[in-house]
Amino acid sequence: MDAGTLYQIGLVLVFAGFALAFISAFIPALRGSRSNSRTKGGGIVMIGPFPIIFGTDIGSVKALILLSILLMVAVLAFMWFTSLTFR
């Protein structure tokens, strides 16, 4: 793949991410509020290899810890693969 193709793929993925975030923010608002429902959630802020994880319940935090570990493994695998490819 050349640099132009990788740039276009990256740009499409960024726009797709923003679109998914926008849509997922408005789905609960369109459904309306239920009196017996409870919202759960959390987030990860990755600063280099160090994740900052926050959440509203222990289940969300555990899922985000697993996600951050998988993300770091994927990044390390990508770095290893590119170092072998571009020698």
Protein Blocks (a to p, Z undefined) as FASTA:
>chain_A
ZZklmmmmmmmmmmmmmmmmmmmmmmmmmnopafkbccdddddddehjbccdddfbfklm
mmmmmmmmmmmmmmmmmmmmmmmmmZZ
